[in-house]
């Protein structure tokens, strides 16, 4: 298999979860302004931002839970 010049979304998510979390927080904090520019309801923008913020952190939560279980 040849070396890929690009990474898929999931590969990027695994390598850089903090970037997606920060983008989600920024989008969530600016949801009212986004509604003004695009007409998309701020609740929908907030839900998208929440998902974008939480999903990258799931592998981190799993690692912490496994670490806590091993510790017992």
PDB file of N, CA, C and O in Angstrom:
ATOM      1  N   UNK A   1       0.840  -1.177   0.000  1.00  0.00           N
ATOM      2  CA  UNK A   1       0.000   0.000   0.000  1.00  0.00           C
ATOM      3  C   UNK A   1       0.891   1.248   0.000  1.00  0.00           C
ATOM      4  O   UNK A   1       1.822   1.355   0.798  1.00  0.00           O
ATOM      5  N   UNK A   2       0.602   2.158  -0.876  1.00  0.00           N
ATOM      6  CA  UNK A   2       1.398   3.382  -1.005  1.00  0.00           C
ATOM      7  C   UNK A   2       1.097   4.340   0.151  1.00  0.00           C
ATOM      8  O   UNK A   2       0.022   4.296   0.749  1.00  0.00           O
ATOM      9  N   UNK A   3       2.055   5.190   0.447  1.00  0.00           N
ATOM     10  CA  UNK A   3       1.844   6.197   1.482  1.00  0.00           C
ATOM     11  C   UNK A   3       0.789   7.188   1.027  1.00  0.00           C
ATOM     12  O   UNK A   3       0.823   7.675  -0.103  1.00  0.00           O
ATOM     13  N   UNK A   4      -0.147   7.479   1.918  1.00  0.00           N
ATOM     14  CA  UNK A   4      -1.197   8.442   1.594  1.00  0.00           C
ATOM     15  C   UNK A   4      -0.693   9.850   1.867  1.00  0.00           C
ATOM     16  O   UNK A   4       0.023  10.097   2.838  1.00  0.00           O
ATOM     17  N   UNK A   5      -1.079  10.762   0.995  1.00  0.00           N
ATOM     18  CA  UNK A   5      -0.703  12.160   1.190  1.00  0.00           C
ATOM     19  C   UNK A   5      -1.707  12.895   2.059  1.00  0.00           C
ATOM     20  O   UNK A   5      -1.466  14.032   2.466  1.00  0.00           O
ATOM     21  N   UNK A   6      -2.829  12.252   2.346  1.00  0.00           N
ATOM     22  CA  UNK A   6      -3.868  12.886   3.139  1.00  0.00           C
ATOM     23  C   UNK A   6      -4.368  11.892   4.184  1.00  0.00           C
ATOM     24  O   UNK A   6      -4.175  10.684   4.045  1.00  0.00           O
ATOM     25  N   UNK A   7      -4.999  12.399   5.213  1.00  0.00           N
ATOM     26  CA  UNK A   7      -5.572  11.564   6.249  1.00  0.00           C
ATOM     27  C   UNK A   7      -7.081  11.652   6.184  1.00  0.00           C
ATOM     28  O   UNK A   7      -7.625  12.714   5.882  1.00  0.00           O
ATOM     29  N   UNK A   8      -7.762  10.566   6.460  1.00  0.00           N
ATOM     30  CA  UNK A   8      -9.218  10.606   6.506  1.00  0.00           C
ATOM     31  C   UNK A   8      -9.641  11.377   7.757  1.00  0.00           C
ATOM     32  O   UNK A   8      -8.826  11.660   8.635  1.00  0.00           O
ATOM     33  N   UNK A   9     -10.907  11.701   7.815  1.00  0.00           N
ATOM     34  CA  UNK A   9     -11.438  12.453   8.951  1.00  0.00           C
ATOM     35  C   UNK A   9     -11.219  11.689  10.254  1.00  0.00           C
ATOM     36  O   UNK A   9     -10.830  12.279  11.262  1.00  0.00           O
ATOM     37  N   UNK A  10     -11.467  10.383  10.238  1.00  0.00           N
ATOM     38  CA  UNK A  10     -11.322   9.577  11.452  1.00  0.00           C
ATOM     39  C   UNK A  10      -9.852   9.519  11.881  1.00  0.00           C
ATOM     40  O   UNK A  10      -9.557   9.589  13.074  1.00  0.00           O
ATOM     41  N   UNK A  11      -8.933   9.391  10.926  1.00  0.00           N
ATOM     42  CA  UNK A  11      -7.512   9.384  11.263  1.00  0.00           C
ATOM     43  C   UNK A  11      -7.083  10.719  11.861  1.00  0.00           C
ATOM     44  O   UNK A  11      -6.309  10.759  12.817  1.00  0.00           O
ATOM     45  N   UNK A  12      -7.590  11.811  11.296  1.00  0.00           N
ATOM     46  CA  UNK A  12      -7.285  13.129  11.859  1.00  0.00           C
ATOM     47  C   UNK A  12      -7.840  13.260  13.261  1.00  0.00           C
ATOM     48  O   UNK A  12      -7.195  13.822  14.147  1.00  0.00           O
ATOM     49  N   UNK A  13      -9.044  12.737  13.458  1.00  0.00           N
ATOM     50  CA  UNK A  13      -9.689  12.813  14.760  1.00  0.00           C
ATOM     51  C   UNK A  13      -8.889  12.049  15.811  1.00  0.00           C
ATOM     52  O   UNK A  13      -8.767  12.502  16.949  1.00  0.00           O
ATOM     53  N   UNK A  14      -8.345  10.895  15.433  1.00  0.00           N
ATOM     54  CA  UNK A  14      -7.553  10.109  16.376  1.00  0.00           C
ATOM     55  C   UNK A  14      -6.227  10.792  16.708  1.00  0.00           C
ATOM     56  O   UNK A  14      -5.749  10.705  17.839  1.00  0.00           O
ATOM     57  N   UNK A  15      -5.637  11.465  15.733  1.00  0.00           N
ATOM     58  CA  UNK A  15      -4.339  12.089  15.957  1.00  0.00           C
ATOM     59  C   UNK A  15      -4.441  13.450  16.634  1.00  0.00           C
ATOM     60  O   UNK A  15      -3.559  13.810  17.413  1.00  0.00           O
ATOM     61  N   UNK A  16      -5.492  14.213  16.358  1.00  0.00           N
ATOM     62  CA  UNK A  16      -5.597  15.589  16.862  1.00  0.00           C
ATOM     63  C   UNK A  16      -6.965  15.868  17.488  1.00  0.00           C
ATOM     64  O   UNK A  16      -7.693  16.720  16.980  1.00  0.00           O
ATOM     65  N   UNK A  17      -7.339  15.185  18.567  1.00  0.00           N
ATOM     66  CA  UNK A  17      -8.668  15.423  19.128  1.00  0.00           C
ATOM     67  C   UNK A  17      -8.828  16.822  19.715  1.00  0.00           C
ATOM     68  O   UNK A  17      -9.938  17.352  19.752  1.00  0.00           O
ATOM     69  N   UNK A  18      -7.746  17.418  20.168  1.00  0.00           N
ATOM     70  CA  UNK A  18      -7.837  18.737  20.795  1.00  0.00           C
ATOM     71  C   UNK A  18      -8.260  19.811  19.801  1.00  0.00           C
ATOM     72  O   UNK A  18      -8.991  20.733  20.162  1.00  0.00           O
ATOM     73  N   UNK A  19      -7.814  19.701  18.568  1.00  0.00           N
ATOM     74  CA  UNK A  19      -8.172  20.688  17.549  1.00  0.00           C
ATOM     75  C   UNK A  19      -9.678  20.696  17.328  1.00  0.00           C
ATOM     76  O   UNK A  19     -10.295  21.760  17.282  1.00  0.00           O
ATOM     77  N   UNK A  20     -10.277  19.502  17.188  1.00  0.00           N
ATOM     78  CA  UNK A  20     -11.714  19.420  16.960  1.00  0.00           C
ATOM     79  C   UNK A  20     -12.491  19.890  18.182  1.00  0.00           C
ATOM     80  O   UNK A  20     -13.553  20.497  18.043  1.00  0.00           O
ATOM     81  N   UNK A  21     -11.978  19.620  19.366  1.00  0.00           N
ATOM     82  CA  UNK A  21     -12.637  20.092  20.585  1.00  0.00           C
ATOM     83  C   UNK A  21     -12.618  21.615  20.648  1.00  0.00           C
ATOM     84  O   UNK A  21     -13.625  22.234  20.991  1.00  0.00           O
ATOM     85  N   UNK A  22     -11.494  22.214  20.323  1.00  0.00           N
ATOM     86  CA  UNK A  22     -11.400  23.675  20.340  1.00  0.00           C
ATOM     87  C   UNK A  22     -12.324  24.301  19.290  1.00  0.00           C
ATOM     88  O   UNK A  22     -12.977  25.308  19.561  1.00  0.00           O
ATOM     89  N   UNK A  23     -12.380  23.713  18.104  1.00  0.00           N
ATOM     90  CA  UNK A  23     -13.269  24.231  17.054  1.00  0.00           C
ATOM     91  C   UNK A  23     -14.714  24.132  17.517  1.00  0.00           C
ATOM     92  O   UNK A  23     -15.498  25.054  17.293  1.00  0.00           O
ATOM     93  N   UNK A  24     -15.078  23.028  18.158  1.00  0.00           N
ATOM     94  CA  UNK A  24     -16.439  22.883  18.676  1.00  0.00           C
ATOM     95  C   UNK A  24     -16.771  23.936  19.715  1.00  0.00           C
ATOM     96  O   UNK A  24     -17.878  24.475  19.721  1.00  0.00           O
ATOM     97  N   UNK A  25     -15.831  24.234  20.590  1.00  0.00           N
ATOM     98  CA  UNK A  25     -16.063  25.263  21.606  1.00  0.00           C
ATOM     99  C   UNK A  25     -16.206  26.647  20.974  1.00  0.00           C
ATOM    100  O   UNK A  25     -17.052  27.438  21.390  1.00  0.00           O
ATOM    101  N   UNK A  26     -15.388  26.932  19.980  1.00  0.00           N
ATOM    102  CA  UNK A  26     -15.480  28.232  19.299  1.00  0.00           C
ATOM    103  C   UNK A  26     -16.809  28.365  18.572  1.00  0.00           C
ATOM    104  O   UNK A  26     -17.464  29.404  18.664  1.00  0.00           O
ATOM    105  N   UNK A  27     -17.214  27.328  17.853  1.00  0.00           N
ATOM    106  CA  UNK A  27     -18.497  27.368  17.140  1.00  0.00           C
ATOM    107  C   UNK A  27     -19.641  27.530  18.128  1.00  0.00           C
ATOM    108  O   UNK A  27     -20.569  28.301  17.888  1.00  0.00           O
ATOM    109  N   UNK A  28     -19.575  26.798  19.247  1.00  0.00           N
ATOM    110  CA  UNK A  28     -20.632  26.906  20.252  1.00  0.00           C
ATOM    111  C   UNK A  28     -20.728  28.290  20.862  1.00  0.00           C
ATOM    112  O   UNK A  28     -21.827  28.777  21.127  1.00  0.00           O
ATOM    113  N   UNK A  29     -19.601  28.922  21.087  1.00  0.00           N
ATOM    114  CA  UNK A  29     -19.629  30.248  21.695  1.00  0.00           C
ATOM    115  C   UNK A  29     -20.104  31.326  20.718  1.00  0.00           C
ATOM    116  O   UNK A  29     -20.586  32.379  21.137  1.00  0.00           O
ATOM    117  N   UNK A  30     -19.971  31.069  19.449  1.00  0.00           N
ATOM    118  CA  UNK A  30     -20.378  32.047  18.433  1.00  0.00           C
ATOM    119  C   UNK A  30     -21.666  31.640  17.721  1.00  0.00           C
ATOM    120  O   UNK A  30     -21.915  32.093  16.604  1.00  0.00           O
ATOM    121  N   UNK A  31     -22.491  30.796  18.343  1.00  0.00           N
ATOM    122  CA  UNK A  31     -23.684  30.279  17.664  1.00  0.00           C
ATOM    123  C   UNK A  31     -24.700  31.378  17.325  1.00  0.00           C
ATOM    124  O   UNK A  31     -25.365  31.300  16.292  1.00  0.00           O
ATOM    125  N   UNK A  32     -24.823  32.369  18.155  1.00  0.00           N
ATOM    126  CA  UNK A  32     -25.757  33.479  17.842  1.00  0.00           C
ATOM    127  C   UNK A  32     -25.307  34.247  16.602  1.00  0.00           C
ATOM    128  O   UNK A  32     -26.129  34.602  15.756  1.00  0.00           O
ATOM    129  N   UNK A  33     -24.011  34.503  16.493  1.00  0.00           N
ATOM    130  CA  UNK A  33     -23.506  35.217  15.323  1.00  0.00           C
ATOM    131  C   UNK A  33     -23.629  34.368  14.060  1.00  0.00           C
ATOM    132  O   UNK A  33     -23.913  34.884  12.979  1.00  0.00           O
ATOM    133  N   UNK A  34     -23.413  33.067  14.209  1.00  0.00           N
ATOM    134  CA  UNK A  34     -23.564  32.167  13.060  1.00  0.00           C
ATOM    135  C   UNK A  34     -25.014  32.159  12.597  1.00  0.00           C
ATOM    136  O   UNK A  34     -25.284  32.109  11.398  1.00  0.00           O
ATOM    137  N   UNK A  35     -25.950  32.209  13.546  1.00  0.00           N
ATOM    138  CA  UNK A  35     -27.359  32.273  13.173  1.00  0.00           C
ATOM    139  C   UNK A  35     -27.646  33.554  12.389  1.00  0.00           C
ATOM    140  O   UNK A  35     -28.411  33.536  11.424  1.00  0.00           O
ATOM    141  N   UNK A  36     -27.042  34.649  12.797  1.00  0.00           N
ATOM    142  CA  UNK A  36     -27.248  35.908  12.093  1.00  0.00           C
ATOM    143  C   UNK A  36     -26.701  35.890  10.672  1.00  0.00           C
ATOM    144  O   UNK A  36     -27.310  36.453   9.762  1.00  0.00           O
ATOM    145  N   UNK A  37     -25.557  35.246  10.481  1.00  0.00           N
ATOM    146  CA  UNK A  37     -24.940  35.194   9.152  1.00  0.00           C
ATOM    147  C   UNK A  37     -25.636  34.208   8.218  1.00  0.00           C
ATOM    148  O   UNK A  37     -25.841  34.497   7.039  1.00  0.00           O
ATOM    149  N   UNK A  38     -26.002  33.029   8.757  1.00  0.00           N
ATOM    150  CA  UNK A  38     -26.478  31.944   7.895  1.00  0.00           C
ATOM    151  C   UNK A  38     -27.971  31.687   7.978  1.00  0.00           C
ATOM    152  O   UNK A  38     -28.547  31.129   7.043  1.00  0.00           O
ATOM    153  N   UNK A  39     -28.605  32.072   9.055  1.00  0.00           N
ATOM    154  CA  UNK A  39     -30.021  31.780   9.230  1.00  0.00           C
ATOM    155  C   UNK A  39     -30.270  30.412   9.847  1.00  0.00           C
ATOM    156  O   UNK A  39     -31.423  30.030  10.046  1.00  0.00           O
ATOM    157  N   UNK A  40     -29.213  29.668  10.152  1.00  0.00           N
ATOM    158  CA  UNK A  40     -29.358  28.369  10.816  1.00  0.00           C
ATOM    159  C   UNK A  40     -29.660  28.640  12.288  1.00  0.00           C
ATOM    160  O   UNK A  40     -28.946  29.413  12.926  1.00  0.00           O
ATOM    161  N   UNK A  41     -30.705  28.018  12.841  1.00  0.00           N
ATOM    162  CA  UNK A  41     -31.046  28.272  14.249  1.00  0.00           C
ATOM    163  C   UNK A  41     -29.871  27.979  15.183  1.00  0.00           C
ATOM    164  O   UNK A  41     -29.123  27.021  14.986  1.00  0.00           O
ATOM    165  N   UNK A  42     -29.728  28.824  16.201  1.00  0.00           N
ATOM    166  CA  UNK A  42     -28.575  28.680  17.084  1.00  0.00           C
ATOM    167  C   UNK A  42     -28.623  27.374  17.869  1.00  0.00           C
ATOM    168  O   UNK A  42     -27.578  26.881  18.294  1.00  0.00           O
ATOM    169  N   UNK A  43     -29.820  26.796  18.073  1.00  0.00           N
ATOM    170  CA  UNK A  43     -29.909  25.512  18.752  1.00  0.00           C
ATOM    171  C   UNK A  43     -29.248  24.417  17.914  1.00  0.00           C
ATOM    172  O   UNK A  43     -28.542  23.559  18.445  1.00  0.00           O
ATOM    173  N   UNK A  44     -29.483  24.454  16.599  1.00  0.00           N
ATOM    174  CA  UNK A  44     -28.871  23.459  15.711  1.00  0.00           C
ATOM    175  C   UNK A  44     -27.357  23.626  15.685  1.00  0.00           C
ATOM    176  O   UNK A  44     -26.619  22.641  15.700  1.00  0.00           O
ATOM    177  N   UNK A  45     -26.901  24.860  15.645  1.00  0.00           N
ATOM    178  CA  UNK A  45     -25.458  25.121  15.668  1.00  0.00           C
ATOM    179  C   UNK A  45     -24.876  24.660  17.003  1.00  0.00           C
ATOM    180  O   UNK A  45     -23.776  24.109  17.041  1.00  0.00           O
ATOM    181  N   UNK A  46     -25.597  24.879  18.082  1.00  0.00           N
ATOM    182  CA  UNK A  46     -25.134  24.452  19.402  1.00  0.00           C
ATOM    183  C   UNK A  46     -25.039  22.940  19.523  1.00  0.00           C
ATOM    184  O   UNK A  46     -24.094  22.416  20.113  1.00  0.00           O
ATOM    185  N   UNK A  47     -26.018  22.242  18.965  1.00  0.00           N
ATOM    186  CA  UNK A  47     -25.974  20.775  18.998  1.00  0.00           C
ATOM    187  C   UNK A  47     -24.788  20.269  18.192  1.00  0.00           C
ATOM    188  O   UNK A  47     -24.079  19.364  18.633  1.00  0.00           O
ATOM    189  N   UNK A  48     -24.567  20.844  17.015  1.00  0.00           N
ATOM    190  CA  UNK A  48     -23.413  20.458  16.202  1.00  0.00           C
ATOM    191  C   UNK A  48     -22.116  20.730  16.957  1.00  0.00           C
ATOM    192  O   UNK A  48     -21.210  19.897  16.953  1.00  0.00           O
ATOM    193  N   UNK A  49     -22.024  21.869  17.592  1.00  0.00           N
ATOM    194  CA  UNK A  49     -20.812  22.222  18.345  1.00  0.00           C
ATOM    195  C   UNK A  49     -20.609  21.270  19.523  1.00  0.00           C
ATOM    196  O   UNK A  49     -19.480  20.878  19.818  1.00  0.00           O
ATOM    197  N   UNK A  50     -21.694  20.902  20.193  1.00  0.00           N
ATOM    198  CA  UNK A  50     -21.602  19.965  21.319  1.00  0.00           C
ATOM    199  C   UNK A  50     -21.069  18.618  20.848  1.00  0.00           C
ATOM    200  O   UNK A  50     -20.181  18.040  21.477  1.00  0.00           O
ATOM    201  N   UNK A  51     -21.615  18.119  19.737  1.00  0.00           N
ATOM    202  CA  UNK A  51     -21.156  16.839  19.194  1.00  0.00           C
ATOM    203  C   UNK A  51     -19.689  16.937  18.782  1.00  0.00           C
ATOM    204  O   UNK A  51     -18.903  16.028  19.051  1.00  0.00           O
ATOM    205  N   UNK A  52     -19.327  18.030  18.135  1.00  0.00           N
ATOM    206  CA  UNK A  52     -17.943  18.215  17.698  1.00  0.00           C
ATOM    207  C   UNK A  52     -16.993  18.329  18.884  1.00  0.00           C
ATOM    208  O   UNK A  52     -15.814  17.995  18.767  1.00  0.00           O
ATOM    209  N   UNK A  53     -17.488  18.790  20.006  1.00  0.00           N
ATOM    210  CA  UNK A  53     -16.658  18.934  21.201  1.00  0.00           C
ATOM    211  C   UNK A  53     -16.508  17.615  21.947  1.00  0.00           C
ATOM    212  O   UNK A  53     -15.417  17.296  22.420  1.00  0.00           O
ATOM    213  N   UNK A  54     -17.582  16.848  22.061  1.00  0.00           N
ATOM    214  CA  UNK A  54     -17.579  15.642  22.886  1.00  0.00           C
ATOM    215  C   UNK A  54     -17.011  14.424  22.164  1.00  0.00           C
ATOM    216  O   UNK A  54     -16.259  13.658  22.767  1.00  0.00           O
ATOM    217  N   UNK A  55     -17.345  14.224  20.901  1.00  0.00           N
ATOM    218  CA  UNK A  55     -16.948  13.004  20.190  1.00  0.00           C
ATOM    219  C   UNK A  55     -15.433  12.781  20.184  1.00  0.00           C
ATOM    220  O   UNK A  55     -15.001  11.652  20.413  1.00  0.00           O
ATOM    221  N   UNK A  56     -14.612  13.793  19.936  1.00  0.00           N
ATOM    222  CA  UNK A  56     -13.166  13.527  19.967  1.00  0.00           C
ATOM    223  C   UNK A  56     -12.631  13.121  21.338  1.00  0.00           C
ATOM    224  O   UNK A  56     -11.552  12.536  21.437  1.00  0.00           O
ATOM    225  N   UNK A  57     -13.370  13.423  22.378  1.00  0.00           N
ATOM    226  CA  UNK A  57     -12.895  13.109  23.721  1.00  0.00           C
ATOM    227  C   UNK A  57     -13.269  11.703  24.183  1.00  0.00           C
ATOM    228  O   UNK A  57     -12.785  11.252  25.222  1.00  0.00           O
ATOM    229  N   UNK A  58     -14.125  10.997  23.429  1.00  0.00           N
ATOM    230  CA  UNK A  58     -14.562   9.653  23.824  1.00  0.00           C
ATOM    231  C   UNK A  58     -13.382   8.698  23.982  1.00  0.00           C
ATOM    232  O   UNK A  58     -13.327   7.989  24.987  1.00  0.00           O
ATOM    233  N   UNK A  59     -12.426   8.640  23.033  1.00  0.00           N
ATOM    234  CA  UNK A  59     -11.277   7.731  23.257  1.00  0.00           C
ATOM    235  C   UNK A  59     -10.477   8.082  24.515  1.00  0.00           C
ATOM    236  O   UNK A  59      -9.956   7.192  25.188  1.00  0.00           O
ATOM    237  N   UNK A  60     -10.380   9.356  24.827  1.00  0.00           N
ATOM    238  CA  UNK A  60      -9.688   9.762  26.049  1.00  0.00           C
ATOM    239  C   UNK A  60     -10.432   9.270  27.283  1.00  0.00           C
ATOM    240  O   UNK A  60      -9.814   8.790  28.234  1.00  0.00           O
ATOM    241  N   UNK A  61     -11.766   9.389  27.271  1.00  0.00           N
ATOM    242  CA  UNK A  61     -12.565   8.887  28.394  1.00  0.00           C
ATOM    243  C   UNK A  61     -12.371   7.386  28.558  1.00  0.00           C
ATOM    244  O   UNK A  61     -12.250   6.888  29.677  1.00  0.00           O
ATOM    245  N   UNK A  62     -12.342   6.661  27.432  1.00  0.00           N
ATOM    246  CA  UNK A  62     -12.146   5.210  27.499  1.00  0.00           C
ATOM    247  C   UNK A  62     -10.783   4.860  28.092  1.00  0.00           C
ATOM    248  O   UNK A  62     -10.674   3.947  28.911  1.00  0.00           O
ATOM    249  N   UNK A  63      -9.756   5.577  27.682  1.00  0.00           N
ATOM    250  CA  UNK A  63      -8.416   5.309  28.220  1.00  0.00           C
ATOM    251  C   UNK A  63      -8.373   5.564  29.722  1.00  0.00           C
ATOM    252  O   UNK A  63      -7.763   4.797  30.467  1.00  0.00           O
ATOM    253  N   UNK A  64      -9.012   6.627  30.164  1.00  0.00           N
ATOM    254  CA  UNK A  64      -9.034   6.941  31.596  1.00  0.00           C
ATOM    255  C   UNK A  64      -9.796   5.866  32.362  1.00  0.00           C
ATOM    256  O   UNK A  64      -9.362   5.446  33.435  1.00  0.00           O
ATOM    257  N   UNK A  65     -10.936   5.415  31.819  1.00  0.00           N
ATOM    258  CA  UNK A  65     -11.704   4.369  32.495  1.00  0.00           C
ATOM    259  C   UNK A  65     -10.918   3.064  32.573  1.00  0.00           C
ATOM    260  O   UNK A  65     -10.932   2.397  33.607  1.00  0.00           O
ATOM    261  N   UNK A  66     -10.232   2.692  31.488  1.00  0.00           N
ATOM    262  CA  UNK A  66      -9.410   1.482  31.523  1.00  0.00           C
ATOM    263  C   UNK A  66      -8.284   1.602  32.532  1.00  0.00           C
ATOM    264  O   UNK A  66      -7.968   0.644  33.238  1.00  0.00           O
ATOM    265  N   UNK A  67      -7.680   2.778  32.600  1.00  0.00           N
ATOM    266  CA  UNK A  67      -6.618   3.010  33.560  1.00  0.00           C
ATOM    267  C   UNK A  67      -7.141   2.878  34.991  1.00  0.00           C
ATOM    268  O   UNK A  67      -6.474   2.299  35.848  1.00  0.00           O
ATOM    269  N   UNK A  68      -8.344   3.421  35.248  1.00  0.00           N
ATOM    270  CA  UNK A  68      -8.928   3.334  36.579  1.00  0.00           C
ATOM    271  C   UNK A  68      -9.272   1.891  36.946  1.00  0.00           C
ATOM    272  O   UNK A  68      -9.104   1.483  38.095  1.00  0.00           O
ATOM    273  N   UNK A  69      -9.757   1.116  35.963  1.00  0.00           N
ATOM    274  CA  UNK A  69     -10.082  -0.290  36.236  1.00  0.00           C
ATOM    275  C   UNK A  69      -8.821  -1.087  36.549  1.00  0.00           C
ATOM    276  O   UNK A  69      -8.833  -1.937  37.440  1.00  0.00           O
ATOM    277  N   UNK A  70      -7.732  -0.822  35.827  1.00  0.00           N
ATOM    278  CA  UNK A  70      -6.482  -1.543  36.065  1.00  0.00           C
ATOM    279  C   UNK A  70      -5.890  -1.184  37.421  1.00  0.00           C
ATOM    280  O   UNK A  70      -5.182  -1.989  38.026  1.00  0.00           O
ATOM    281  N   UNK A  71      -6.171  -0.010  37.887  1.00  0.00           N
ATOM    282  CA  UNK A  71      -5.611   0.485  39.122  1.00  0.00           C
ATOM    283  C   UNK A  71      -6.181  -0.229  40.348  1.00  0.00           C
ATOM    284  O   UNK A  71      -5.520  -0.328  41.381  1.00  0.00           O
ATOM    285  N   UNK A  72      -7.401  -0.718  40.225  1.00  0.00           N
ATOM    286  CA  UNK A  72      -8.071  -1.357  41.383  1.00  0.00           C
ATOM    287  C   UNK A  72      -7.423  -2.651  41.768  1.00  0.00           C
ATOM    288  O   UNK A  72      -7.864  -3.304  42.713  1.00  0.00           O
TER     289      UNK A  72
END
